[in-house]
Amino acid sequence: MQQIWQYREWRNSVKVIEKTNLYRVTVTIESMHFGIELNNEKEQLPRQSAYDIENQLKERWKLLYYPQMMLQPLATSPREITVTGIGEIVAQPDYAQIQIEVRTEGNNVSAAQQENAIIMNRVIESLIELNIPREAIKTTVYAVFPNYDFIEGRQVLRGYEVQNAVTVKITGIGQVGTVIDTAIKNGANHISAIQFNIVNANAYYRQALQFAMKDAMAKAKSIAKTMHVTLQALPVEIIEEPNTTAPLPYKSLQLSNQQYVTPIEPGRITVTATVRVKFRF
């Protein structure tokens, strides 16, 4: 549907040049487009006058045909593309953390605790002799449990178990096997966890974040090219998805005295970043 008003209808409300019969204003209702047309190509309408005409017609058109638009303007939904970008960085671990445990049993709590303390002190001193700083050794678990046997359907106290665990940070990756063997030789009887990690994880993550943005932009351009549309230069929304750099775990070990160096392969750590990016076209 198209409505056409002659410009002379508006000469009293808009200040323009005298020859009002030479101009007309065309309003295309479907697209909300307002434009000025000249009946005579030789005549020139001042730019500001054209703007005034459009604004006047726009307000009158709303009141005549859609009065409710004065309270709720007509809006068109923007066309958008949302893509997910993923970036990854592979890094060599800088340090390892291992949890070394001493587990002892006794008929009474005091005996089990005393034996456990003697062994754990010996283990810690042996690690310090490997040039591991004392501040890199931290107690993480200390627990006492009763042990029971079931005899003829009855629960009978058999004794007590004491668990004492320390977490050791090792900055020399190649030293991990030696640390484990030394601890075992001095009485440790369980390695509950080995994890490899990187010191400056944030630096690697920022690099991965850059790759994630490049991946998102490449995906959006590929979609736009397939659809034969043109993307706006800048995205309208960027959301950084939560990501954590998980340490590289190593299997738990139940160990006994050994005559060889325990082989430990640290592998590599993958740092991942994810972004959700929205473009308009």
N, C-alpha and C positions, 0 to 999 in steps of 0.2 A: 504494500500500500504506500502511495506517495501523495503528499500534500504540497501544493505550490501556492505561495502567497506573493502577490505583487508588492514590490517594495514601497509603493506609494501608500499602502495601508499603515506603514510604520513611520511616515515622515514626521509626525507630530511628537513621537516619543524618542526618536533617535536623531542626533544632530549629524547630518551628512550634507553632501552637496545638493544643489537645487534640482538637477535633472533626475528626479526620482523615477520617472516612467521608463528609464533605460535599464533598470536593474531589477532582478528578481532573486528571491531567496528560495532555494530548494531544500526541503527537509525530508530525508529518507527515514521513515519511522522505524523500520525493522532494525537498522544498524545504528540508530542514533547519530547519524552523520548529518552535519549541517554545513552547507557550503554556499558561496556567493557566485552567481553566474552573471555575466554581462550580456545584455541583448545586443549591444553594439561593441565590437572588439576594440574600437578606437577609444572608448571611454575607459578611464582608470578610476577604480574605487579605492580610496585611502584604506590602508590595512587596518587601522584602528576602527574605522567605520564598519568594516566587515566583521570584526570581532564583536562590536556592539550589536549589530544586527543578529548575529548568531546567538548571543546571550539572551537578547530580548525574545527571540522566537523560541528558544529552548524553554524558557520559563512559561511562556504562554501556551506552548504545545503541551507541557506537563499538566497545566490546569485544565485545558480543554478536553484532552483525550485520556489522560491518566492522572486524576487528582491525587490518588494515593501515592504517587511517586514523590510528592513533596515531603512525605514522611519516610518513605522507603525507596531510595533511588534504585533504578535498574542497574544491576551489576552482572558482568559476565565473568565466569570462572576462568582463571588463567590456565593456559595449557602448560603442563609440567611433565618432566621426566625425572624419576628418582632412581638412582643407581647406588650400588654398594661397591666400594673399592677396598681391596685387600693388599697390604704390603708386608713383605717378610724380609728379615735380615738374619743370616746364619752367622753365629759368633762362636769363637772358641772359649770355653769356660776359663775363668781366671782363678777360681778357688773351689775348694770342696769342703763340705761339712759332713762329718760322720758322727754317729752316736755310738759310743762304746759303753757296754754294760758289764757289770759284775753282778752275778746272781749267786747267792749263797743260801744254804739251808742249815738249820740246826734244831735241836730239840727244844731250845728256848730262844726267846728273842735276843737276849744279850749275846749269846754265843754266835748267832748268825750275824748280828750287827758287827761284832768285833772282828770276825773273820773277813767280812765284807770290807770294812774300813782299812784293814791291813793290805788287802789285795788292791783296792782302788788307789790308795796312796802310792803303792809301788808302780801301778800303771801310769799315774800322773807324772811321777818323777821320771819314768822312762821316756815319756813323751817330751818333757822339758829337755832331756838330754839330746833329743833330736832337733833342738833349737826351735821348738814350738813355744811361743810366749805363753806365760801362765794365764794372761788375760784372754787368750784364744781358747781356753779350756773352761767350760761352764757346766755346772751341774744342772741337769734338766729334769731328772726323775729320781725320786727317792721314795720307796714304798716298802711296806712290810705286810705280808699276807700270811694268814694261817693256812696250813695244809691239812686236809682231812682224808681219811680212808673210810670207806663204807664196809662195815663188817656185819654180816647177817642183818642188813637193813638198818644198821645204826651208824651214825656219823661219829667217827672217832678221831680226835686230834692227833695228828702224826708229828707236827712240828711247825716251824715257821720258815718263810722264805723272805729274804731281803734283796731288793733290786735297787741298784745304784747306777745311774747312767749320766755320762758327761757328753756334751757336744763339743767337738773339736773342729776349729776352723783351720784349714791347711791351705796356705797361699801357693805352695809349690805342688802343682797337680801331680807331678811325677813322684812325689813323696807319699802319696796316699797308700800304696801297697805296703811300703816300709812301716808306716804308722800302724796299720792294721796288724801286721806281723809282730811288731814290737809290743803292742798292747796284749796280743794273745799270749806271747811268751811270758808276760809278766802277770798273767792271771785273768785277763778279761775273757769272758766266755760267750759273748753275744754282741754282734754288730747289727743294730736294729734299723739303721738307715744310712745311706750314702747319697748325698745330693751334690751336683755340680752347678755352679752359678757364675754370673758375670758381675764385676764390680760396678761399672758404669752402665747399668741397664737403660737408663733414661736416654743416653746418647744414641744407643742402638734403636730405641723405640722411636725417637724423632726421625731417624732415617727411614724406618719402616713406615712412618706416618706420611712422609713425602711420597713414597712409592704408592701408598694407598690412594692418595689424592690423584696422582697421575693415572692410576688404574681406573678410578672413577670417571675422570675426564675422558679417557680413551673409550670407555664403555658408552658414555653419553653421546660422544661424537659418532660412534659407530651406529647407535640407534637412530640418531638424527639423520645420518646419511642414508640409512635404509628407508626412513620415512620421508625423505626429501624435504626436510624442514631445516631451518637455521636456528641454532641455539643462541641464546644471549651469552655475551662474553663471560659474565661473572655468574656463579651460582647464587641462588637466592637463599639457600640454607645448607649448612654443613654441620653434621652431627658426628662427633667422635664416639664410636662404640667402645664400651669398656673392654679392655684387654689386659691380661696379666702375663708377665713372662715367667712361666713356670720353670722352676729348677729341674734339671735333668736327673731323674731318680735312678738309683742303682738298687738292685735287688738286696733284700735283707739277707744277712749271712749268719748261720749258726756255725761257729768256728771252734776248732780245737787246736792243740799245738801242731805246728807245721814246720817243715824243714826247707821250705822254699818261699820265695817272695810272691805274695799274692798279686796276680796280674789285674790291673784296673784300667779300663778304657773309658775315658771321660766322654767321648763322642762330641757332638756339637749341639748348641742351643739355638732354637729358632725363635726369634722375636717377631711377633705379629701385631699389626695395627689394622684397624678396620674403621672406615668412615662411610656415612650415608649422605649422599650429596643430591640436592634437588636443583634442577635447571629449568628455566622457562624457554619456550620457543614460540 
